[in-house]
Amino acid sequence: MKALEFEARINPDNTLPIPPSVLAEVPTGQTVKILMLVPDSTEDAEWEEMASGEFLRGYAESDAIYDRLSGR
């Protein structure tokens, strides 16, 4: 089974828009399984705060040299 991932907002009429690029991957009339991941605002905020703190804790002033690289 192939997974296709996209983000969408549920419309006021309770429909879910599917991007054309995703629809192009699925033959018309094909049965699909839908998995909706809905954020738990409390849990997500805690994870984001922890991840941000851990990321910045690993940053040393000596790493600033990489910020000046041109990317070439």
Protein Blocks (a to p, Z undefined) as FASTA:
>chain_A
ZZddddddddfkopacddfklmmmpcghiacddddddddfklmmmmmmmmmmmmmmmpcf
klmmmmmpgoZZ
